Amino acid sequence: MRSHRSFIVNIQEITRIDPYEKDGHVAVLKNGAKINVSRNGYGKLKGVLGL
């Protein structure tokens, strides 16, 4: 799934989504990597992950 215009992420690898700065979020993956999530991407991820 596209979380940001620069990132495509496998949703099965996401462990959590943390707030980052003012309106941003970061998806933390199982391997510890942090992926930026746009405002639009956050809305989509919430729907897919059921948050």
C-alpha positions, 0 to 999 in steps of 0.5 A: 500500500502507498503510505506516502508518495515516496513509499510503498509498504507491506501492511503486514510488516507494520507494527504501529503508527506513531505521531510525528511532528505537527500533522505527520505520522510514522509507520514503524516496521517489524525490522525497526525501520520508520516510514513516513506516512502522509495525511492521505496515507494515514487515512488509508492505513487506518481504514485498512488496519482497522484503527 
